[in-house]
Amino acid sequence: MQFEKSGNKLIAKSKRETIWIEPYSEDCLRFRSTLNKDIIEQNWTLLPQKEKACDIKITENIATIKNGRIKAEVLSNGTVNYIKDNGEKLLEELWIDYRVNNADLLHAREYKAVSSELYKIQLTFKSYENEKFYGMGQYANGQFNLKGSVLELAQKNTQISIPFLLSNRNYGLSWNNPAIGRAELVNNYTRWTAEGTKQIDYLIIYGETPEEIIKKYTNLYGKTPMLPEWAAGFWQCKLRYRTQEELLNVAREYKKRDLPLSVIVIDFFHWPMQGEWRFDEKYWPDPKAMVEELNDMGVKLMVSIWPTVDLRSQNFEEMLETNLLVTTERNEPVLMTFRGCCTHFDAMNPQAQKYVWEKIKENYYKYGIKMFWLDEAEPEMKTYDYDNVRFFLGNGLEVSNIYPFFYAKAFYEGIKNESEEEIVNLIRCAWHGVQRFGTVVWSGDIPSTFESLRNQITAGLHMSMCGIPWWTTDIGGFYGGDPDDPRFRELIVRWFQFGVFSPIFRLHGNRIYKRELPNPNDPDDPMNLVGGPNEIWSYGQEAYEIIKELLFLREKMKPYIIKHMKKAHETGVPMMRPLFFDFPTDNETYEIGDQYMFGPDILVAPVVYESEIERTVYLPKGAKWKECESEEEYEGGQWIEVQAPLNKIPVFTKNGIKVF
């Protein structure tokens, strides 16, 4: 292994492999390596950083580079290790000596050629006893401590890949690579795999606490804008409001009942055809008047946008000819079949971003619509043959995971260029840094079950550890739910109790529809895309009274929410976070994924099992806790039993602080 210093980079070379290690922001080192001729200066979604001074030392058998409190060492055999200021190892590559008995066993960095420039690569680190992992985006698997998990690095409905790993060993690792791959966080090693990439690229961040690490991570990729106060209120949605009058009547009913309502949403297929990005005039005859009436009621309107482009749509041929579409390497460019054969606009192409925004501006924004629901953001495909997909930035194996970042960017910059300051869009997928585009990430089309509710809590906590402070679920779940069924009514009440203590408070779902379809003789009629009722008065009087009080509770909490959303904007600290975030020295908190902190002062313990009317709650060490309803006080560092009838969610405040 040959070592050299070039500016603030440590460069190591051996045979065909080239390694770069350099400082990148505070207490952070960036590693890149390749077998190609050159390392590519491709930052993906990393923000530019001021050049950092570092200490590089080179001897015959070892080279080191130190940035603040983290140091990397490269040994003569190619091994790379990361070390704390006190000399303790943070993270070590795992090599099994391939020279013993001439056996080729395991290299920590392995490259297998896929094409002339792309490799399937594997990077393997040692495993440590009692190490725990968090973050990585959103996987609806119910796992809180991810140690022992294998995670697909691919974007799919309900699965969001943001490969940032937070370890209880005082480091965070950001896999800065949008390739399709896998993370094996198993007991005997940790392995990162990319199916098609030109180089290994990751950053390792040192921090004494999870909060310190998250702040440094968001310095690398960006922080969220300031959440407008109205966005902290209640959002009403269902599958789907089919006409202008139907939507307005729902908003009018909320106002008639004196219920708080901040946002109402027009869902999919309000358009004539996918890829036309405009209202169907037959059902939405006067968007301007609709928006004006809603504004008079103090209600914002959000409209669903899909990236899909039907091959029959009026824009398809032009977009195909000007290379604005995601295409295929083989066969016809059909990536999705839902009410037509479709591809997607290529959000990675700056010209495609501008083209689509101009359509949005002409057909929505000019009527006063400034909020957009960026659905299908993975983008969803009929079959995930990534090697057959061609984006502006490259083959699908290499770049697919970055699509939602550019989808969000297209709309953020379009709205920003209209001199708008309050930008809030909803999106179904995410990647490193998407939060800087004013995006609320939601957890996708999830089932309406208690198991799904349990999974959402852990999913939200992992997302918060990836720099995503604006996160939400479909209250009640998306798939299923009979508003007349007592069991579903119990579920939606419990979900509302979780939702009111979520960063964004939003109702949605495809409820069971019990009437005859509007046009049963024409399956293609968009009027047949209809779900059952999903307004808060739809689930019976008992549920209505409980939910109504939760809407008013949310209004009382707005000052608290906005205060801590301001901190998220300024520092990257999320509103919803695991217990260990605020109590990092309490080891018990690292295994508790069904409770969380909502800001620094509120501990929330949702009821997540059917028919449960009490639950066990852990109160972390280092604080006194007051149960909000009974006002009973407890010392931290203990488990307690709490009564939780249907109209109650166990909530505690820290050290007597009054929040609501």
C-alpha positions in Angstrom: 0.0 0.0 0.0 1.5 3.4 -1.1 0.5 6.5 0.9 0.6 10.1 -0.1 -0.9 13.4 1.1 -2.7 15.7 -1.4 -4.0 18.9 0.2 -6.2 17.7 3.0 -6.7 14.2 1.5 -4.9 11.0 2.6 -4.5 8.9 -0.6 -3.6 5.2 -0.5 -3.0 3.0 -3.5 -2.5 -0.7 -3.9 -2.6 -2.5 -7.3 -5.8 -1.1 -9.0 -7.5 0.3 -5.9 -7.4 4.0 -5.0 -8.6 5.2 -1.6 -9.3 8.8 -0.6 -10.0 9.8 3.0 -10.6 13.5 3.9 -12.2 15.7 6.5 -15.8 16.7 5.8 -17.3 19.0 8.4 -16.8 18.7 12.1 -15.6 15.4 13.6 -16.4 13.7 10.3 -14.3 11.8 7.7 -15.3 10.9 4.2 -14.1 7.6 2.6 -14.1 6.9 -1.1 -12.4 4.1 -3.1 -12.5 2.6 -6.5 -10.9 0.2 -9.0 -11.6 2.6 -11.8 -8.9 5.0 -13.1 -10.2 8.0 -11.1 -12.4 8.7 -8.1 -15.3 10.8 -9.3 -16.0 14.1 -7.6 -19.8 13.3 -7.1 -21.3 14.6 -3.9 -24.9 13.4 -4.7 -26.9 15.3 -2.1 -24.2 16.4 0.3 -24.0 20.1 0.9 -20.7 21.9 0.3 -18.6 22.3 3.4 -15.8 24.6 4.4 -12.4 23.0 4.0 -11.3 21.6 7.3 -7.7 21.5 8.6 -6.6 18.0 9.5 -3.6 16.1 10.7 -2.1 13.6 8.2 0.8 11.4 9.2 2.5 8.8 6.9 5.0 6.1 7.8 6.1 3.0 5.9 3.4 0.7 7.4 0.6 3.0 8.4 -1.0 6.3 7.5 -3.4 8.3 9.7 -5.7 11.3 9.2 -7.3 13.1 12.1 -10.3 15.6 12.0 -11.2 16.8 15.4 -12.1 13.9 17.6 -12.0 11.2 15.0 -9.0 9.5 13.3 -8.7 7.0 10.5 -5.8 4.7 10.1 -4.9 2.8 6.9 -2.6 -0.2 7.4 -0.1 -1.5 4.9 -2.3 -4.5 4.1 -5.2 -2.1 3.2 -7.2 -2.3 6.4 -9.0 0.9 7.4 -10.0 1.6 11.1 -11.6 4.5 12.8 -10.5 5.6 16.3 -11.7 8.0 19.0 -9.6 10.7 20.4 -8.7 8.5 23.4 -7.4 5.7 21.2 -10.5 3.5 21.5 -11.7 1.9 18.3 -15.0 3.2 16.9 -15.3 1.0 13.8 -13.0 -1.5 12.1 -13.0 -3.2 8.7 -13.4 -6.9 8.8 -10.7 -8.8 6.9 -10.0 -12.5 6.9 -6.5 -12.9 5.8 -6.7 -14.2 2.2 -3.0 -15.0 2.1 -3.2 -17.9 4.6 -2.8 -21.2 2.7 -3.5 -19.2 -0.5 -7.2 -19.2 0.4 -9.2 -16.2 -0.9 -11.6 -15.8 2.1 -12.8 -12.3 2.7 -11.6 -8.8 1.8 -13.3 -6.0 3.7 -13.8 -4.2 0.3 -14.8 -6.4 -2.6 -15.5 -5.3 -6.2 -17.1 -7.4 -8.9 -17.4 -5.9 -12.4 -20.9 -5.4 -13.6 -20.0 -3.3 -16.7 -17.0 -1.3 -17.9 -17.3 1.2 -15.0 -19.9 -0.3 -12.6 -19.1 -2.8 -9.8 -21.1 -4.8 -7.4 -19.3 -3.9 -4.2 -19.3 -5.1 -0.6 -17.9 -3.3 2.4 -17.7 -5.3 5.6 -17.0 -4.1 9.2 -16.5 -6.0 12.4 -19.4 -6.6 14.7 -19.3 -5.6 18.4 -21.0 -7.1 21.4 -23.9 -4.9 22.7 -23.8 -2.6 19.7 -27.2 -1.2 18.7 -28.3 0.5 15.5 -31.1 3.0 14.6 -32.1 5.1 11.6 -31.8 3.8 8.0 -35.1 5.3 6.9 -38.4 3.5 7.2 -39.1 -0.2 7.2 -42.4 -1.4 8.5 -40.9 -4.4 10.3 -41.4 -3.4 13.9 -37.7 -3.6 14.7 -36.4 -0.8 17.0 -32.8 -1.9 17.6 -31.9 -2.8 14.0 -29.0 -5.0 15.0 -29.7 -8.4 13.6 -31.7 -7.0 10.6 -31.1 -7.2 6.9 -32.4 -4.2 5.0 -33.0 -3.8 1.3 -31.6 -0.5 0.1 -34.4 0.3 -2.4 -37.3 2.6 -2.5 -40.8 1.0 -2.4 -44.2 1.9 -1.2 -44.0 1.9 2.7 -40.2 1.3 2.5 -37.9 4.3 2.5 -34.2 3.9 2.2 -32.1 6.7 3.9 -28.9 4.8 4.7 -27.8 6.7 7.7 -26.9 4.4 10.6 -26.7 5.7 14.2 -24.7 3.5 16.6 -24.7 3.5 20.3 -20.9 3.3 20.0 -20.8 7.1 19.4 -20.8 7.2 15.6 -23.1 7.7 12.7 -22.3 6.3 9.2 -23.9 7.8 6.1 -23.8 5.5 3.1 -23.5 8.2 0.4 -24.5 6.0 -2.5 -27.9 5.9 -4.2 -27.3 2.4 -5.7 -29.7 -0.4 -5.1 -28.2 -2.6 -2.4 -28.5 -4.1 1.0 -27.4 -3.5 4.6 -26.7 -6.6 6.6 -26.6 -5.5 10.3 -26.1 -9.0 11.5 -24.5 -10.4 14.7 -21.2 -11.4 13.2 -20.6 -8.5 10.8 -22.0 -5.3 9.3 -22.0 -5.3 5.5 -23.0 -2.7 3.0 -23.7 -3.9 -0.6 -24.2 -1.8 -3.8 -25.4 -3.7 -6.8 -24.0 -1.3 -9.3 -21.7 1.6 -8.5 -18.5 3.2 -9.6 -17.0 3.7 -6.1 -17.5 3.2 -2.4 -18.5 6.5 -0.7 -19.5 6.9 2.9 -19.0 9.3 5.8 -18.4 8.5 9.5 -19.3 11.0 12.2 -18.2 11.0 15.8 -20.4 12.4 18.6 -20.7 11.9 22.3 -24.5 11.8 22.2 -27.1 10.9 19.6 -28.2 14.6 19.5 -24.6 15.6 18.7 -24.4 13.1 15.9 -27.8 14.1 14.4 -26.9 17.8 14.4 -23.7 17.0 12.5 -25.5 14.7 10.1 -28.0 17.4 9.2 -25.1 19.9 8.8 -24.0 17.6 6.0 -27.3 17.2 4.2 -29.4 20.1 5.3 -32.1 21.1 7.7 -35.8 21.5 7.3 -37.4 25.0 6.7 -39.5 26.5 9.4 -42.9 24.8 9.7 -45.7 27.3 9.3 -48.1 27.4 12.3 -51.1 26.3 10.2 -49.3 23.1 9.1 -49.2 22.0 12.8 -53.0 21.7 12.7 -55.3 19.0 11.5 -55.2 17.7 7.9 -58.3 16.0 6.4 -58.0 13.5 3.6 -59.7 10.3 2.2 -59.7 8.2 -0.9 -61.1 10.2 -2.5 -63.1 13.4 -3.0 -64.4 13.0 -6.5 -65.9 16.4 -7.2 -65.4 20.0 -6.2 -68.7 20.2 -4.4 -68.1 17.0 -2.4 -64.8 18.4 -1.1 -66.3 21.8 -0.3 -69.2 20.2 1.6 -66.7 18.4 3.8 -64.9 21.6 4.6 -68.2 23.4 5.2 -69.3 20.6 7.7 -66.1 21.0 9.7 -66.7 24.8 10.0 -70.4 24.2 10.8 -69.4 22.0 13.7 -66.7 24.5 14.8 -64.0 22.0 14.3 -60.4 23.0 13.7 -59.2 22.2 10.1 -56.0 23.4 8.6 -55.6 21.4 5.3 -57.9 19.4 3.1 -56.6 17.2 0.3 -57.7 16.3 -3.2 -56.3 12.8 -3.9 -55.5 11.0 -7.2 -57.3 10.8 -10.5 -58.8 14.3 -10.4 -57.0 14.5 -13.7 -58.3 13.3 -17.2 -55.2 11.1 -17.6 -51.9 10.5 -15.9 -49.2 12.8 -17.1 -51.5 15.7 -17.9 -51.3 17.4 -14.5 -54.6 19.3 -14.6 -58.1 19.1 -13.3 -60.8 17.2 -15.1 -63.2 20.1 -15.8 -66.2 17.9 -15.7 -65.8 17.3 -11.9 -63.7 20.3 -11.0 -65.3 23.2 -13.0 -64.0 26.2 -11.0 -60.8 25.6 -9.1 -60.3 29.3 -8.4 -63.6 29.7 -6.7 -63.0 26.5 -4.7 -59.6 27.8 -3.4 -61.1 31.2 -2.6 -63.9 29.6 -0.5 -61.5 27.4 1.3 -59.2 30.4 2.0 -62.2 32.2 3.5 -62.7 29.3 5.9 -59.0 29.4 6.8 -58.3 26.0 5.1 -55.4 25.3 2.8 -55.8 23.0 -0.2 -53.4 20.3 -1.1 -53.6 18.5 -4.5 -52.1 15.1 -5.3 -49.5 14.8 -8.1 -48.2 11.6 -9.6 -45.0 11.4 -11.6 -46.6 8.8 -13.9 -47.1 9.6 -17.6 -49.6 7.5 -19.5 -48.5 6.5 -23.0 -51.8 7.9 -24.3 -51.5 11.2 -22.6 -51.3 14.5 -24.5 -47.7 15.1 -23.1 -46.2 11.7 -23.7 -44.8 12.0 -27.2 -43.2 15.4 -26.6 -41.7 14.2 -23.3 -40.4 11.1 -25.0 -38.8 13.0 -27.9 -37.1 15.5 -25.6 -35.8 12.8 -23.2 -37.8 13.9 -20.2 -39.0 10.4 -19.3 -37.6 7.5 -17.3 -37.1 4.9 -20.0 -35.9 1.3 -20.3 -32.7 -0.3 -21.5 -34.7 -3.0 -23.2 -38.3 -3.2 -24.6 -41.0 -0.5 -24.4 -40.8 2.2 -21.7 -43.6 0.8 -19.6 -42.7 0.8 -15.9 -46.1 0.8 -14.3 -49.6 -0.4 -15.2 -52.4 1.2 -13.2 -55.4 2.3 -15.3 -53.1 2.6 -18.2 -49.5 1.8 -19.4 -47.2 4.4 -17.9 -43.7 5.5 -17.3 -42.6 8.4 -15.1 -41.2 11.9 -15.7 -37.4 11.8 -15.1 -37.1 14.0 -12.0 -33.3 13.6 -12.2 -33.3 15.6 -15.4 -33.3 19.4 -14.7 -35.3 20.0 -17.9 -37.9 17.5 -16.9 -38.2 19.2 -13.5 -38.9 22.6 -15.2 -41.3 21.1 -17.8 -43.5 19.5 -15.1 -43.4 22.6 -12.9 -44.6 24.7 -15.8 -47.6 22.4 -16.1 -48.3 22.6 -12.4 -48.0 26.4 -12.4 -50.4 26.7 -15.3 -53.0 24.2 -14.0 -52.8 24.5 -10.2 -50.6 27.3 -8.9 -52.4 30.0 -10.9 -55.6 29.2 -9.0 -53.9 29.7 -5.6 -52.9 26.0 -5.0 -49.5 26.0 -3.3 -49.3 22.6 -1.6 -48.7 19.4 -3.4 -48.9 15.7 -2.5 -46.0 14.1 -4.3 -47.3 10.5 -4.5 -45.6 7.5 -6.1 -42.3 9.1 -5.2 -40.1 6.0 -5.2 -41.1 5.8 -8.1 -43.4 2.8 -7.9 -42.9 0.2 -10.7 -44.8 -2.9 -11.8 -41.6 -4.9 -11.6 -38.4 -3.7 -10.0 -35.9 -4.7 -12.7 -33.6 -1.9 -11.8 -30.9 -2.9 -14.4 -33.5 -2.3 -17.1 -34.3 1.3 -16.0 -32.5 4.3 -17.4 -32.5 7.7 -15.6 -30.9 11.0 -16.6 -28.1 10.2 -14.1 -27.5 6.6 -15.0 -28.7 3.1 -14.9 -31.3 2.2 -12.3 -28.9 -0.1 -10.4 -26.6 2.9 -9.8 -29.0 5.8 -9.0 -32.6 4.7 -8.4 -32.7 5.6 -4.7 -32.1 9.3 -5.3 -35.3 9.8 -7.3 -37.5 11.2 -4.5 -34.8 13.8 -3.7 -35.1 15.4 -7.2 -38.9 14.9 -7.2 -39.1 17.1 -4.1 -36.5 19.5 -5.4 -38.5 20.2 -8.6 -41.6 21.3 -6.7 -39.7 23.2 -4.0 -37.7 25.2 -6.5 -40.7 25.8 -8.7 -42.7 27.2 -5.7 -39.7 29.1 -4.4 -39.2 30.8 -7.7 -42.7 32.2 -7.4 -41.4 34.1 -4.3 -43.4 31.8 -1.9 -41.9 31.5 1.6 -44.1 28.9 3.2 -43.4 25.7 1.3 -45.0 22.5 2.6 -45.4 19.4 0.3 -46.2 15.8 1.2 -44.1 13.0 -0.2 -44.2 9.2 0.0 -40.4 8.6 -0.1 -37.1 10.2 0.9 -33.4 10.3 0.6 -30.5 12.0 2.4 -31.4 15.8 2.5 -34.9 15.7 1.2 -36.0 17.6 4.4 -34.4 20.8 3.1 -37.2 21.0 0.4 -40.1 21.5 2.9 -41.3 17.9 2.6 -43.6 16.1 5.0 -42.7 12.4 4.6 -45.5 9.9 5.2 -45.3 6.2 5.7 -47.1 5.0 2.6 -50.1 2.8 2.0 -50.1 0.8 5.2 -52.8 -1.7 6.5 -55.5 -0.7 9.0 -54.4 -3.0 11.8 -53.1 -2.7 15.3 -49.9 -4.4 14.2 -49.4 -1.7 11.6 -50.0 1.0 14.2 -47.3 -0.5 16.4 -44.9 -0.6 13.4 -45.5 3.1 12.6 -44.1 4.2 16.0 -40.7 2.5 15.3 -40.8 3.6 11.7 -41.3 7.3 12.8 -38.5 7.0 15.3 -36.0 5.7 12.8 -37.0 8.4 10.3 -36.4 11.0 13.0 -32.8 9.7 13.3 -32.3 10.4 9.6 -32.9 14.1 9.8 -36.6 14.0 9.0 -38.6 16.1 11.5 -41.8 16.4 9.4 -43.2 12.9 9.3 -46.7 11.4 9.5 -48.9 8.4 8.9 -52.3 7.8 7.5 -54.4 7.9 10.7 -56.3 4.7 10.8 -54.1 3.1 8.1 -54.7 3.2 4.4 -55.9 -0.2 3.4 -59.3 -1.2 4.8 -61.3 -0.2 7.8 -65.0 -0.3 8.1 -66.3 2.9 9.8 -69.3 1.0 11.2 -67.2 -1.8 12.7 -66.6 -1.3 16.5 -63.2 -2.9 16.2 -62.1 -0.4 13.6 -63.6 2.4 15.6 -61.3 1.4 18.5 -58.3 1.3 16.2 -58.9 4.7 14.7 -59.3 6.3 18.2 -56.0 4.8 19.3 -54.4 5.9 16.0 -55.7 9.5 16.5 -54.2 9.4 20.0 -50.8 8.6 18.4 -51.5 11.1 15.6 -52.1 14.1 17.8 -48.6 13.6 19.2 -47.1 13.1 15.8 -45.1 15.9 14.0 -47.9 16.2 11.4 -51.5 15.4 12.3 -53.1 13.9 9.3 -56.1 11.6 8.6 -56.3 9.5 5.4 -57.4 6.1 4.3 -59.2 3.9 1.8 -62.3 3.0 3.9 -64.7 0.2 2.9 -67.3 1.5 0.4 -70.6 -0.2 0.9 -72.7 1.4 -1.9 -73.1 0.4 -5.5 -70.3 1.9 -7.6 -71.3 5.1 -9.4 -70.8 3.5 -12.9 -70.5 -0.3 -12.5 -70.8 -0.8 -16.3 -67.6 1.2 -17.0 -64.6 0.0 -14.9 -62.4 2.8 -16.4 -64.7 5.6 -15.1 -62.6 7.5 -12.5 -65.8 8.0 -10.5 -65.5 4.4 -9.5 -62.3 5.2 -7.6 -64.0 5.9 -4.3 -63.5 5.0 -0.7 -65.9 5.0 2.2 -66.5 8.0 4.5 -63.4 9.1 6.5 -64.3 12.3 8.3 -64.1 12.4 12.1 -67.9 12.1 12.5 -67.8 8.9 10.4 -67.1 6.4 13.2 -70.0 6.8 15.6 -70.7 9.2 18.4 -68.4 7.8 21.1 -65.4 7.9 18.7 -66.4 11.4 17.5 -66.4 12.9 21.0 -63.0 11.5 21.7 -61.5 12.5 18.4 -63.0 16.0 18.6 -61.3 16.6 21.9 -58.0 15.5 20.3 -58.4 18.1 17.6 -58.8 20.8 20.2 -55.8 19.4 22.2 -53.7 19.7 19.1 -54.7 23.4 18.8 -53.5 23.9 22.4 -50.2 22.3 21.7 -49.4 24.4 18.6 -47.2 26.9 20.5 -45.1 24.0 21.9 -44.9 22.3 18.5 -43.9 25.5 16.7 -41.3 26.2 19.4 -39.6 22.8 18.9 -40.1 22.8 15.1 -38.0 26.0 15.2 -35.3 24.0 16.9 -35.5 21.4 14.2 -35.1 24.1 11.6 -32.1 25.6 13.3 -30.3 22.6 14.7 -31.7 19.4 13.0 -33.1 18.1 16.3 -36.3 16.3 15.5 -39.7 16.8 17.3 -40.4 13.1 17.7 -37.5 11.1 18.9 -36.6 7.9 20.8 -36.2 8.0 24.6 -32.5 7.5 24.3 -32.1 10.8 22.4 -32.9 12.8 25.6 -31.6 10.1 28.0 -28.5 8.7 26.4 -27.0 7.4 29.7 -30.1 5.3 30.6 -29.4 2.0 28.9 -33.0 0.8 29.3 -34.1 3.4 26.8 -32.2 1.8 23.9 -34.6 -1.1 23.8 -37.9 0.8 24.0 -39.5 1.5 20.7 -43.2 1.8 21.6 -42.7 5.1 23.6 -41.1 8.3 22.5 -40.4 11.9 23.4 -42.4 14.6 21.7 -40.1 17.5 22.1 -37.9 17.5 25.3 -40.8 17.7 27.8 -43.5 15.2 26.7 -43.3 11.4 27.0 -45.9 9.6 24.9 -46.9 5.9 25.4 -49.6 5.1 22.8 -51.9 2.2 23.3 -51.2 -0.2 20.4 -53.0 -3.5 21.2 -56.6 -4.2 20.6 -58.8 -4.2 23.7 -56.0 -3.0 25.9 -57.1 -0.6 28.7 -53.8 -0.4 30.6 -50.2 -0.5 29.6 -46.7 -0.6 31.1 -44.7 2.6 30.7 -41.0 3.2 31.4 -40.0 6.5 32.9 -36.4 7.4 32.1 -33.8 8.1 34.8 -32.7 11.7 35.4 -36.2 13.3 35.6 -39.4 13.4 37.6 -42.5 12.6 35.6 -46.1 13.8 36.0 -49.0 11.8 34.4 -51.0 14.5 32.6 -54.5 13.3 33.4 -54.1 12.2 37.0 -51.3 14.6 37.8 -49.6 11.9 39.8 -45.9 12.3 40.0 -43.2 9.6 39.7 -39.4 9.3 40.0 -37.6 8.3 36.8 -35.9 5.0 36.3 -38.9 2.8 36.8 -41.6 0.8 35.0 -45.2 1.6 36.0 -48.7 0.4 35.1 -51.0 3.1 33.8 -54.8 2.9 33.2 -55.7 3.6 29.6 -59.4 3.4 28.8 -60.4 4.2 25.3 -60.6 7.9 25.9 -57.0 8.1 27.3 -53.5 8.0 26.0 -50.7 7.7 28.7 -48.8 11.0 28.5 -46.2 12.4 30.9 -44.5 15.7 31.3 -41.0 16.1 32.5 -40.1 17.9 35.8 -43.5 19.5 36.3 -43.3 21.5 33.0 -46.8 22.6 31.9 -47.3 22.1 28.2 -51.0 22.1 27.6 
